[in-house]
Amino acid sequence: MPSAKPDSPTRIGVLFLCHEAPRVVARRLAASFFLHPDVKVYIHHDAAGGASRREELRALLPPGLQFAFVADPVHCRWGEYS
């Protein structure tokens, strides 16, 4: 089985789907896994919250987190396809 070379870091992308209050989401993203330099988080915050909640979340995200918001979030409905 091939293994990574010590000087070639593993890159991990995480799609983080959420609808909770910005403080809750920011607290979860403060975990050491998400703050690792090899991790980038792509955040989809349910569109039902509006742009103001995304901006509130952006202000609360921990320093050092590599992230990007999904450009066109959709409104997600429980138990349905979105």
Residue pairs with C-beta under 8 A, 6 or more apart in sequence:
4 10
9 37
9 38
10 38
11 38
11 40
12 36
12 38
12 39
12 40
13 39
13 40
13 41
13 42
14 34
14 39
14 40
14 41
14 42
15 42
15 44
16 25
16 29
16 41
16 42
16 43
16 44
17 44
17 76
18 25
18 28
18 43
18 44
18 45
18 46
19 45
19 46
19 48
19 49
19 76
22 45
22 53
22 56
22 57
22 60
23 60
25 43
25 45
25 57
25 60
26 57
26 60
26 61
26 62
28 34
29 41
29 43
29 61
29 62
29 65
29 67
30 62
30 65
33 39
34 41
34 65
35 62
35 64
35 65
37 66
39 66
40 66
40 67
40 68
41 65
41 66
41 67
41 68
42 67
42 68
42 69
42 70
43 57
43 67
43 68
43 69
43 70
44 69
44 70
44 73
45 53
45 54
45 57
45 69
45 73
46 73
46 74
46 75
46 76
47 73
47 74
47 75
47 76
48 75
48 76
54 69
54 73
58 69
61 67
74 82
75 82
76 82
